[in-house]
Amino acid sequence: MRVVIARCSVDYEGALQAHLPPATRLLMVKADGSVLVHSDGGSYKPLNWMAPPCAMSEVEPDDAEREEGVCAVWLVRHGRREDTLRIRLHEVLSDSSHDLGVDPGLVKDGVEAQLQALLAQHIQTLGAGWSLLRREFPTAIGPVDILCRDSTGATVAVEIKRRGDIDGVEQLTRYLELLNRDPHLAPVAGVFAAQAIRPQARTLALDRGIRCVTLDYEALRGMDDAEHRLF
């Protein structure tokens, strides 16, 4: 990645035209070819940018630009459109390049896979005497997150989401329709578990006889003393 701090002006031409008058800004040229122009505000969003596929070349300023004090020009062209970004450098304060290597990507805490593993480990969160049968129980339309038995020995299918909405309830409903055709499992009840459940999803679930459970991720991890909140 190339990182340049410079006093610059920027002109964009494409679907619309935009102009940034001279000011000190942060310019970033990434390994994927993207070019971004940042100010010292506006959070993460750049003032202007060109996303790949694009190509950047450094060209000599023309006579008019030289008279304005421009020392160098970056010309960025999009590879599929006629969009262009012309960055005029009036003064370069810092110019450095760094090899960042391969980024492993964002690892999110509290994703559905982690919630599933924690709930399977602490299945009695759903009720005393409950037992785990299997995680990722296979069906013809995809795996059920958790298949377990309640204290009476009845089979229960659990669908886990970080944010519970109507689509998740519909998904669990389809699983229940298939599972209840298996005489070795039927009757199969349903539990819709999430860190937060939308009111519409809760209403639909309860109308279909599906129990809703709100999961406390921190409590499941054993990081606090709060009791598990089931409703």
GROMACS elastic network, one bead per residue, 0.5 to 0.9 nm:
[ bonds ]
;  ai    aj funct       b0    kb
    1    28     6  0.70866   500
    1    29     6  0.57781   500
    1    31     6  0.57333   500
    1    96     6  0.83562   500
    1    97     6  0.54743   500
    1    98     6  0.51743   500
    1    99     6  0.61600   500
    1   100     6  0.69677   500
    2    27     6  0.80684   500
    2    28     6  0.57907   500
    2    29     6  0.50283   500
    2    30     6  0.65012   500
    2    31     6  0.83334   500
    2    95     6  0.73038   500
    2    96     6  0.57478   500
    2    98     6  0.63886   500
    2    99     6  0.88084   500
    3    26     6  0.71975   500
    3    27     6  0.59152   500
    3    29     6  0.66492   500
    3    30     6  0.86668   500
    3    94     6  0.78110   500
    3    95     6  0.59022   500
    3    96     6  0.53930   500
    3    97     6  0.61072   500
    3    98     6  0.80804   500
    4    25     6  0.83027   500
    4    26     6  0.58667   500
    4    28     6  0.64496   500
    4    29     6  0.84805   500
    4    92     6  0.73278   500
    4    93     6  0.75663   500
    4    94     6  0.54465   500
    4    96     6  0.64473   500
    4    97     6  0.85913   500
    5     8     6  0.89644   500
    5    24     6  0.69885   500
    5    25     6  0.57655   500
    5    27     6  0.61403   500
    5    28     6  0.88282   500
    5    91     6  0.88056   500
    5    92     6  0.62604   500
    5    93     6  0.54585   500
    5    94     6  0.50302   500
    5    95     6  0.65832   500
    6    23     6  0.80127   500
    6    24     6  0.53939   500
    6    25     6  0.56887   500
    6    26     6  0.66467   500
    6    27     6  0.75114   500
    6    89     6  0.64947   500
    6    90     6  0.72186   500
    6    91     6  0.55037   500
    6    93     6  0.52570   500
    6    94     6  0.68441   500
    6    95     6  0.83916   500
    7    22     6  0.62719   500
    7    23     6  0.50424   500
    7    25     6  0.61580   500
    7    26     6  0.88026   500
    7    88     6  0.85627   500
    7    89     6  0.61278   500
    7    90     6  0.53826   500
    7    91     6  0.50450   500
    7    92     6  0.64273   500
    7    93     6  0.76523   500
    8    20     6  0.84230   500
    8    21     6  0.76033   500
    8    23     6  0.56265   500
    8    24     6  0.62312   500
    8    25     6  0.68686   500
    8    70     6  0.82605   500
    8    87     6  0.67270   500
    8    88     6  0.53597   500
    8    90     6  0.53260   500
    8    91     6  0.70473   500
    8    92     6  0.84268   500
    9    19     6  0.75912   500
    9    20     6  0.54114   500
    9    23     6  0.67026   500
    9    24     6  0.87831   500
    9    25     6  0.89978   500
    9    86     6  0.83251   500
    9    87     6  0.58942   500
    9    88     6  0.52151   500
    9    89     6  0.68173   500
    9    90     6  0.77690   500
   10    18     6  0.80718   500
   10    19     6  0.57326   500
   10    21     6  0.68154   500
   10    22     6  0.77418   500
   10    37     6  0.85474   500
   10    48     6  0.82395   500
   10    85     6  0.70933   500
   10    86     6  0.57126   500
   10    88     6  0.62219   500
   10    89     6  0.88349   500
   11    17     6  0.73793   500
   11    18     6  0.57771   500
   11    20     6  0.64242   500
   11    21     6  0.86680   500
   11    84     6  0.81953   500
   11    85     6  0.58463   500
   11    86     6  0.51808   500
   11    87     6  0.65493   500
   11    88     6  0.84693   500
   12    16     6  0.76896   500
   12    17     6  0.54660   500
   12    18     6  0.50728   500
   12    19     6  0.64407   500
   12    20     6  0.87576   500
   12    48     6  0.79573   500
   12    49     6  0.88057   500
   12    83     6  0.74417   500
   12    84     6  0.58749   500
   12    86     6  0.64187   500
   12    87     6  0.86746   500
   13    16     6  0.60560   500
   13    18     6  0.68400   500
   13    82     6  0.81924   500
   13    83     6  0.55953   500
   13    84     6  0.53374   500
   13    85     6  0.65573   500
   13    86     6  0.84681   500
   14    17     6  0.63124   500
   14    81     6  0.80320   500
   14    82     6  0.63344   500
   14    84     6  0.65038   500
   14    85     6  0.87392   500
   15    82     6  0.88727   500
   15    83     6  0.73762   500
   18    48     6  0.87230   500
   20    23     6  0.81104   500
   20    47     6  0.84030   500
   20    48     6  0.87171   500
   22    25     6  0.89432   500
   22    88     6  0.85482   500
   22    89     6  0.87611   500
   22    90     6  0.78338   500
   23    39     6  0.87499   500
   24    39     6  0.75930   500
   24    40     6  0.88684   500
   24    91     6  0.86309   500
   24    93     6  0.88661   500
   25    37     6  0.68610   500
   25    38     6  0.57973   500
   25    39     6  0.50555   500
   25    40     6  0.72186   500
   26    36     6  0.81669   500
   26    37     6  0.59321   500
   26    39     6  0.61784   500
   26    40     6  0.78794   500
   27    35     6  0.72782   500
   27    36     6  0.58001   500
   27    38     6  0.63037   500
   27    39     6  0.89156   500
   28    34     6  0.80314   500
   28    35     6  0.56550   500
   28    36     6  0.51417   500
   28    37     6  0.65946   500
   28    38     6  0.80341   500
   29    32     6  0.83351   500
   29    33     6  0.65131   500
   29    34     6  0.58902   500
   29    36     6  0.66495   500
   29    56     6  0.89568   500
   30    33     6  0.54268   500
   30    34     6  0.54171   500
   30    35     6  0.65192   500
   30    36     6  0.84240   500
   31    34     6  0.73667   500
   31    99     6  0.87774   500
   32    51     6  0.87042   500
   32    52     6  0.67278   500
   32    53     6  0.81130   500
   32    54     6  0.89577   500
   33    50     6  0.85766   500
   33    51     6  0.73872   500
   33    52     6  0.57206   500
   33    53     6  0.68941   500
   33    54     6  0.61292   500
   33    55     6  0.65423   500
   33    56     6  0.76679   500
   34    49     6  0.73902   500
   34    50     6  0.56466   500
   34    52     6  0.52754   500
   34    53     6  0.76299   500
   34    54     6  0.68603   500
   34    55     6  0.83050   500
   34    56     6  0.88495   500
   35    48     6  0.85857   500
   35    49     6  0.54839   500
   35    50     6  0.52791   500
   35    51     6  0.67443   500
   35    52     6  0.84701   500
   35    54     6  0.86737   500
   35    56     6  0.82234   500
   35    76     6  0.78456   500
   36    46     6  0.61140   500
   36    47     6  0.77565   500
   36    48     6  0.61437   500
   36    50     6  0.65590   500
   36    51     6  0.82949   500
   37    46     6  0.54344   500
   37    47     6  0.56126   500
   37    48     6  0.52665   500
   37    49     6  0.58912   500
   38    41     6  0.79064   500
   38    42     6  0.83931   500
   38    44     6  0.83069   500
   38    45     6  0.74071   500
   38    47     6  0.54935   500
   38    48     6  0.73661   500
   38    49     6  0.87620   500
   39    42     6  0.72054   500
   39    43     6  0.89600   500
   39    46     6  0.71697   500
   39    47     6  0.67992   500
   40    43     6  0.81320   500
   41    44     6  0.81994   500
   41    45     6  0.87085   500
   42    45     6  0.60306   500
   42    46     6  0.75713   500
   42    47     6  0.81970   500
   43    46     6  0.83196   500
   45    48     6  0.85628   500
   46    49     6  0.66060   500
   48    85     6  0.86524   500
   49    85     6  0.77893   500
   50    53     6  0.85600   500
   50    54     6  0.71003   500
   50    76     6  0.73627   500
   50    77     6  0.79979   500
   50    78     6  0.71140   500
   50    83     6  0.84815   500
   50    84     6  0.81171   500
   50    85     6  0.71336   500
   51    54     6  0.66366   500
   51    78     6  0.76400   500
   52    55     6  0.79605   500
   52    78     6  0.70487   500
   52    79     6  0.74316   500
   53    77     6  0.87850   500
   53    78     6  0.60792   500
   53    79     6  0.50779   500
   53    80     6  0.72327   500
   54    76     6  0.67702   500
   54    77     6  0.54775   500
   54    80     6  0.80090   500
   55    75     6  0.82553   500
   55    76     6  0.56385   500
   55    77     6  0.54748   500
   55    78     6  0.65547   500
   55    79     6  0.69471   500
   56    74     6  0.66673   500
   56    75     6  0.56067   500
   56    77     6  0.64951   500
   56    78     6  0.89266   500
   57    73     6  0.83500   500
   57    74     6  0.58333   500
   57    75     6  0.53309   500
   57    76     6  0.64864   500
   57    77     6  0.86391   500
   58    72     6  0.70530   500
   58    73     6  0.56411   500
   58    75     6  0.61947   500
   58    76     6  0.87503   500
   59    72     6  0.66615   500
   59    73     6  0.53334   500
   59    74     6  0.63309   500
   59    75     6  0.70077   500
   60    71     6  0.78518   500
   60    72     6  0.58270   500
   60    73     6  0.61399   500
   60    74     6  0.88197   500
   61    64     6  0.79158   500
   61    65     6  0.55504   500
   61    66     6  0.60317   500
   61    70     6  0.65488   500
   61    71     6  0.67710   500
   61    72     6  0.57571   500
   61    73     6  0.57616   500
   61    88     6  0.79169   500
   62    65     6  0.52561   500
   62    66     6  0.62019   500
   62    67     6  0.87802   500
   62    70     6  0.88428   500
   63    66     6  0.50681   500
   63    67     6  0.63274   500
   63    68     6  0.87943   500
   64    67     6  0.52072   500
   64    68     6  0.65434   500
   64    70     6  0.88925   500
   65    68     6  0.50321   500
   65    69     6  0.65286   500
   65    70     6  0.53532   500
   65    71     6  0.82313   500
   65    88     6  0.80571   500
   66    69     6  0.50646   500
   66    70     6  0.50443   500
   66    71     6  0.67737   500
   66    72     6  0.88280   500
   67    70     6  0.73551   500
   68    90     6  0.81293   500
   69    89     6  0.85510   500
   69    90     6  0.56882   500
   69    91     6  0.83102   500
   70    73     6  0.74835   500
   70    88     6  0.60698   500
   70    89     6  0.55432   500
   70    91     6  0.75359   500
   71    88     6  0.76650   500
   71    89     6  0.58464   500
   71    90     6  0.55487   500
   71    91     6  0.69724   500
   71    92     6  0.86875   500
   72    87     6  0.84723   500
   72    88     6  0.61473   500
   72    89     6  0.52174   500
   72    90     6  0.72466   500
   72    91     6  0.87447   500
   73    86     6  0.68936   500
   73    87     6  0.56316   500
   73    89     6  0.59513   500
   73    90     6  0.89616   500
   74    85     6  0.78707   500
   74    86     6  0.57899   500
   74    88     6  0.64733   500
   74    89     6  0.78234   500
   75    84     6  0.71070   500
   75    85     6  0.59326   500
   75    87     6  0.64829   500
   75    88     6  0.87295   500
   76    83     6  0.84126   500
   76    84     6  0.55682   500
   76    86     6  0.63579   500
   76    87     6  0.81486   500
   77    80     6  0.88905   500
   77    81     6  0.81521   500
   77    82     6  0.70631   500
   77    83     6  0.60520   500
   77    85     6  0.65260   500
   77    86     6  0.87750   500
   78    81     6  0.55144   500
   78    82     6  0.62816   500
   78    83     6  0.55121   500
   78    84     6  0.64029   500
   78    85     6  0.86016   500
   79    82     6  0.78180   500
   79    83     6  0.86081   500
   80    83     6  0.85072   500
   81    84     6  0.86669   500
   89    92     6  0.67628   500
   92    95     6  0.71212   500
  100   103     6  0.75774   500
  102   105     6  0.88339   500
  103   106     6  0.86437   500
  104   107     6  0.83949   500
  107   111     6  0.89075   500
  108   111     6  0.60664   500
  109   114     6  0.77314   500
  110   113     6  0.79808   500
  110   114     6  0.58215   500
  110   115     6  0.61747   500
  110   162     6  0.75767   500
  110   217     6  0.66934   500
  110   218     6  0.88210   500
  111   114     6  0.54439   500
  111   115     6  0.63127   500
  111   116     6  0.86875   500
  111   161     6  0.83020   500
  111   162     6  0.65767   500
  112   116     6  0.59950   500
  112   117     6  0.85904   500
  112   160     6  0.65271   500
  112   161     6  0.57318   500
  112   162     6  0.58859   500
  112   194     6  0.87318   500
  113   116     6  0.50619   500
  113   117     6  0.62505   500
  113   118     6  0.86627   500
  113   145     6  0.88957   500
  113   160     6  0.87043   500
  114   117     6  0.51103   500
  114   118     6  0.61217   500
  114   119     6  0.84967   500
  115   118     6  0.51655   500
  115   119     6  0.60003   500
  115   120     6  0.84214   500
  115   160     6  0.73495   500
  115   161     6  0.81418   500
  115   162     6  0.79752   500
  115   194     6  0.85714   500
  115   195     6  0.89340   500
  115   215     6  0.83011   500
  115   217     6  0.69899   500
  115   220     6  0.82843   500
  116   119     6  0.52355   500
  116   120     6  0.60260   500
  116   121     6  0.85286   500
  116   135     6  0.79218   500
  116   145     6  0.67893   500
  116   146     6  0.73883   500
  116   159     6  0.88411   500
  116   160     6  0.65749   500
  116   161     6  0.88059   500
  117   120     6  0.51634   500
  117   121     6  0.61711   500
  117   122     6  0.86489   500
  117   135     6  0.82107   500
  118   121     6  0.50466   500
  118   122     6  0.61519   500
  118   123     6  0.82104   500
  118   217     6  0.83800   500
  118   220     6  0.62272   500
  118   221     6  0.69844   500
  119   123     6  0.52972   500
  119   124     6  0.83652   500
  119   125     6  0.72541   500
  119   126     6  0.85335   500
  119   146     6  0.86816   500
  119   215     6  0.86119   500
  119   220     6  0.71523   500
  120   124     6  0.87183   500
  120   131     6  0.88583   500
  120   132     6  0.65539   500
  120   134     6  0.83924   500
  120   135     6  0.72306   500
  120   146     6  0.70922   500
  120   148     6  0.88585   500
  121   124     6  0.86078   500
  121   132     6  0.83725   500
  122   125     6  0.57812   500
  122   126     6  0.84098   500
  122   220     6  0.73596   500
  123   126     6  0.59744   500
  123   127     6  0.76289   500
  123   128     6  0.87966   500
  123   130     6  0.63780   500
  123   131     6  0.63841   500
  123   132     6  0.64864   500
  123   148     6  0.81642   500
  124   128     6  0.52606   500
  124   129     6  0.64680   500
  124   130     6  0.52422   500
  124   131     6  0.70705   500
  124   132     6  0.89287   500
  124   150     6  0.88984   500
  125   128     6  0.74296   500
  125   130     6  0.84009   500
  125   215     6  0.89977   500
  125   220     6  0.84765   500
  125   228     6  0.68530   500
  125   230     6  0.82534   500
  126   130     6  0.71160   500
  126   150     6  0.84010   500
  126   191     6  0.88932   500
  126   213     6  0.78510   500
  126   230     6  0.75675   500
  127   130     6  0.57765   500
  127   150     6  0.71915   500
  127   151     6  0.74557   500
  128   131     6  0.89662   500
  128   150     6  0.80599   500
  128   151     6  0.66371   500
  129   149     6  0.85843   500
  129   150     6  0.65111   500
  129   152     6  0.82104   500
  130   148     6  0.71527   500
  130   149     6  0.56024   500
  130   151     6  0.51072   500
  130   152     6  0.84268   500
  130   153     6  0.81361   500
  131   148     6  0.56527   500
  131   149     6  0.53110   500
  131   150     6  0.65956   500
  131   151     6  0.78709   500
  131   153     6  0.86966   500
  132   135     6  0.79199   500
  132   146     6  0.76164   500
  132   147     6  0.65631   500
  132   149     6  0.64852   500
  132   150     6  0.89671   500
  133   137     6  0.86829   500
  133   146     6  0.76848   500
  133   147     6  0.54471   500
  133   149     6  0.69367   500
  133   155     6  0.88349   500
  134   137     6  0.59269   500
  134   145     6  0.84848   500
  134   146     6  0.59794   500
  134   147     6  0.53068   500
  134   148     6  0.67499   500
  135   138     6  0.89916   500
  135   143     6  0.84561   500
  135   144     6  0.73567   500
  135   145     6  0.56449   500
  135   147     6  0.62955   500
  135   148     6  0.86271   500
  136   142     6  0.85775   500
  136   144     6  0.51499   500
  136   146     6  0.59302   500
  136   147     6  0.77561   500
  137   142     6  0.83981   500
  137   143     6  0.50487   500
  137   145     6  0.66078   500
  137   146     6  0.65581   500
  137   147     6  0.63440   500
  137   157     6  0.89806   500
  138   141     6  0.81605   500
  138   142     6  0.60603   500
  138   144     6  0.63523   500
  139   142     6  0.51920   500
  139   143     6  0.55178   500
  139   144     6  0.71637   500
  139   175     6  0.74645   500
  139   178     6  0.75203   500
  139   179     6  0.78336   500
  140   143     6  0.80786   500
  140   175     6  0.89843   500
  140   178     6  0.81136   500
  141   174     6  0.83060   500
  141   175     6  0.75917   500
  141   178     6  0.87489   500
  142   175     6  0.82470   500
  143   146     6  0.86021   500
  143   175     6  0.85124   500
  144   147     6  0.68510   500
  144   157     6  0.67708   500
  144   158     6  0.69641   500
  144   159     6  0.65502   500
  144   172     6  0.80239   500
  144   175     6  0.69843   500
  145   157     6  0.76309   500
  145   158     6  0.60339   500
  145   159     6  0.54310   500
  145   160     6  0.64905   500
  146   156     6  0.82313   500
  146   157     6  0.59527   500
  146   158     6  0.50367   500
  146   159     6  0.68497   500
  146   160     6  0.82316   500
  147   155     6  0.71206   500
  147   156     6  0.58311   500
  147   158     6  0.62731   500
  148   153     6  0.89079   500
  148   154     6  0.83049   500
  148   155     6  0.58385   500
  148   156     6  0.52537   500
  148   157     6  0.65457   500
  148   158     6  0.78408   500
  149   152     6  0.75527   500
  149   153     6  0.52027   500
  149   154     6  0.52577   500
  149   156     6  0.56442   500
  149   157     6  0.86593   500
  150   153     6  0.53079   500
  150   154     6  0.55457   500
  150   155     6  0.66840   500
  150   156     6  0.68603   500
  151   154     6  0.74939   500
  154   185     6  0.82151   500
  154   186     6  0.81838   500
  154   187     6  0.71225   500
  154   188     6  0.69615   500
  154   189     6  0.77920   500
  155   185     6  0.61949   500
  155   186     6  0.70772   500
  155   187     6  0.67594   500
  155   189     6  0.64281   500
  155   190     6  0.87682   500
  156   185     6  0.89939   500
  156   187     6  0.85618   500
  156   188     6  0.52903   500
  156   190     6  0.55278   500
  156   191     6  0.70472   500
  157   172     6  0.79422   500
  157   175     6  0.80034   500
  157   176     6  0.72499   500
  157   179     6  0.85608   500
  157   188     6  0.67250   500
  157   189     6  0.62303   500
  157   191     6  0.62244   500
  157   192     6  0.85983   500
  158   172     6  0.77633   500
  158   189     6  0.86631   500
  158   190     6  0.59185   500
  158   192     6  0.59381   500
  158   193     6  0.69110   500
  159   168     6  0.74836   500
  159   169     6  0.82104   500
  159   171     6  0.81756   500
  159   172     6  0.60556   500
  159   190     6  0.78496   500
  159   191     6  0.64131   500
  159   192     6  0.51504   500
  159   193     6  0.60641   500
  159   194     6  0.83482   500
  160   163     6  0.88556   500
  160   164     6  0.80454   500
  160   168     6  0.82502   500
  160   191     6  0.85368   500
  160   192     6  0.63308   500
  160   194     6  0.56205   500
  160   195     6  0.88292   500
  161   164     6  0.55315   500
  161   165     6  0.85268   500
  161   168     6  0.73030   500
  161   192     6  0.80500   500
  161   193     6  0.63853   500
  161   195     6  0.71848   500
  161   196     6  0.84279   500
  161   197     6  0.87985   500
  162   193     6  0.83576   500
  162   194     6  0.50832   500
  162   195     6  0.52026   500
  162   196     6  0.67568   500
  162   197     6  0.85915   500
  162   215     6  0.88072   500
  163   168     6  0.89105   500
  163   194     6  0.57795   500
  163   195     6  0.60443   500
  163   196     6  0.51342   500
  163   197     6  0.59671   500
  163   198     6  0.76691   500
  164   167     6  0.80649   500
  164   168     6  0.61795   500
  164   169     6  0.78013   500
  164   192     6  0.78281   500
  164   193     6  0.74209   500
  164   194     6  0.54734   500
  164   195     6  0.74876   500
  164   196     6  0.59274   500
  164   198     6  0.60063   500
  164   201     6  0.67944   500
  164   202     6  0.83332   500
  165   168     6  0.55734   500
  165   169     6  0.68362   500
  165   196     6  0.88302   500
  165   197     6  0.62471   500
  165   198     6  0.55327   500
  165   199     6  0.83171   500
  165   200     6  0.73288   500
  165   202     6  0.80409   500
  166   169     6  0.51240   500
  166   170     6  0.62623   500
  166   171     6  0.86374   500
  166   198     6  0.78799   500
  166   200     6  0.67573   500
  166   202     6  0.81148   500
  166   204     6  0.72812   500
  166   205     6  0.83129   500
  167   170     6  0.50625   500
  167   171     6  0.61514   500
  167   172     6  0.87204   500
  167   201     6  0.80584   500
  168   172     6  0.62824   500
  168   173     6  0.85771   500
  168   192     6  0.78351   500
  168   201     6  0.79794   500
  169   172     6  0.51652   500
  169   173     6  0.61188   500
  169   174     6  0.87539   500
  169   192     6  0.68790   500
  169   201     6  0.65057   500
  169   202     6  0.83813   500
  169   204     6  0.73120   500
  169   205     6  0.60515   500
  169   210     6  0.83859   500
  170   174     6  0.63683   500
  170   175     6  0.87901   500
  170   204     6  0.88412   500
  170   205     6  0.85728   500
  171   174     6  0.53013   500
  171   175     6  0.64898   500
  171   176     6  0.88369   500
  172   175     6  0.50191   500
  172   176     6  0.61872   500
  172   177     6  0.86896   500
  172   190     6  0.72293   500
  172   191     6  0.82939   500
  172   192     6  0.74348   500
  172   210     6  0.88149   500
  173   176     6  0.51207   500
  173   177     6  0.62994   500
  173   178     6  0.88776   500
  173   190     6  0.79786   500
  173   205     6  0.86612   500
  173   208     6  0.80781   500
  173   210     6  0.84682   500
  174   177     6  0.51750   500
  174   178     6  0.65536   500
  174   179     6  0.87634   500
  175   178     6  0.53125   500
  175   179     6  0.61195   500
  175   180     6  0.85531   500
  176   179     6  0.50367   500
  176   180     6  0.58981   500
  176   181     6  0.86548   500
  176   188     6  0.65880   500
  176   189     6  0.73015   500
  176   190     6  0.69459   500
  177   180     6  0.54902   500
  177   181     6  0.68393   500
  177   188     6  0.89086   500
  178   181     6  0.54567   500
  178   182     6  0.73728   500
  179   182     6  0.55353   500
  179   183     6  0.86068   500
  179   185     6  0.67169   500
  179   186     6  0.68243   500
  179   187     6  0.82509   500
  179   188     6  0.66449   500
  180   183     6  0.71141   500
  180   184     6  0.89153   500
  180   185     6  0.66568   500
  180   187     6  0.57106   500
  180   188     6  0.57259   500
  180   189     6  0.87737   500
  181   184     6  0.88509   500
  181   185     6  0.81259   500
  181   186     6  0.68617   500
  181   187     6  0.87003   500
  182   185     6  0.54841   500
  182   186     6  0.59509   500
  182   187     6  0.86375   500
  183   186     6  0.52474   500
  183   187     6  0.79227   500
  184   187     6  0.87750   500
  185   188     6  0.63523   500
  186   189     6  0.85245   500
  189   209     6  0.79520   500
  189   210     6  0.69979   500
  189   211     6  0.84055   500
  190   209     6  0.75810   500
  190   211     6  0.62970   500
  190   212     6  0.87271   500
  191   205     6  0.88011   500
  191   210     6  0.56132   500
  191   212     6  0.58257   500
  191   213     6  0.69667   500
  192   197     6  0.88371   500
  192   202     6  0.86832   500
  192   205     6  0.75785   500
  192   210     6  0.67429   500
  192   211     6  0.60855   500
  192   213     6  0.61151   500
  192   214     6  0.85207   500
  193   196     6  0.84274   500
  193   197     6  0.80589   500
  193   211     6  0.83650   500
  193   212     6  0.59163   500
  193   214     6  0.57756   500
  193   215     6  0.64261   500
  193   230     6  0.88693   500
  194   197     6  0.61340   500
  194   212     6  0.81819   500
  194   213     6  0.65677   500
  194   214     6  0.52528   500
  194   215     6  0.54890   500
  194   216     6  0.86386   500
  195   213     6  0.83816   500
  195   214     6  0.53100   500
  195   216     6  0.62896   500
  195   217     6  0.70967   500
  196   213     6  0.89217   500
  196   214     6  0.60837   500
  196   215     6  0.75873   500
  197   200     6  0.83812   500
  197   201     6  0.65528   500
  197   202     6  0.64073   500
  197   212     6  0.80425   500
  197   213     6  0.84136   500
  197   214     6  0.70528   500
  198   201     6  0.52548   500
  198   202     6  0.62604   500
  198   203     6  0.87209   500
  199   202     6  0.50529   500
  199   203     6  0.61577   500
  199   204     6  0.86632   500
  200   203     6  0.51473   500
  200   204     6  0.62521   500
  200   205     6  0.86029   500
  201   204     6  0.51603   500
  201   205     6  0.60470   500
  201   206     6  0.85821   500
  202   205     6  0.51095   500
  202   206     6  0.61242   500
  202   207     6  0.84940   500
  202   210     6  0.88153   500
  202   211     6  0.85632   500
  202   212     6  0.65686   500
  203   206     6  0.53374   500
  203   207     6  0.61435   500
  203   208     6  0.87605   500
  204   207     6  0.50766   500
  204   208     6  0.63865   500
  204   209     6  0.88290   500
  204   210     6  0.84799   500
  205   208     6  0.51832   500
  205   209     6  0.63242   500
  205   211     6  0.67767   500
  205   212     6  0.70696   500
  206   210     6  0.52472   500
  206   211     6  0.62863   500
  206   212     6  0.74398   500
  207   210     6  0.74231   500
  208   211     6  0.88923   500
  212   230     6  0.76240   500
  212   231     6  0.69387   500
  213   229     6  0.76874   500
  213   231     6  0.56582   500
  214   228     6  0.83983   500
  214   229     6  0.60848   500
  214   230     6  0.51144   500
  214   231     6  0.57527   500
  215   218     6  0.89792   500
  215   219     6  0.84612   500
  215   220     6  0.78604   500
  215   228     6  0.70416   500
  215   229     6  0.65168   500
  215   230     6  0.67877   500
  215   231     6  0.88821   500
  216   219     6  0.53411   500
  216   220     6  0.61927   500
  216   221     6  0.87464   500
  216   226     6  0.85410   500
  216   227     6  0.85463   500
  216   228     6  0.60483   500
  216   229     6  0.64633   500
  216   230     6  0.85950   500
  217   220     6  0.51110   500
  217   221     6  0.63129   500
  217   222     6  0.87436   500
  218   221     6  0.50987   500
  218   222     6  0.63745   500
  218   223     6  0.54975   500
  218   224     6  0.64555   500
  218   226     6  0.86148   500
  219   223     6  0.58310   500
  219   224     6  0.55039   500
  219   225     6  0.67150   500
  219   226     6  0.60560   500
  219   227     6  0.70577   500
  219   228     6  0.64578   500
  220   223     6  0.76348   500
  220   224     6  0.87142   500
  220   228     6  0.76093   500
  221   224     6  0.80851   500
  222   225     6  0.72958   500
  222   226     6  0.89936   500
  223   226     6  0.89515   500
  224   227     6  0.87640   500
  226   229     6  0.83306   500
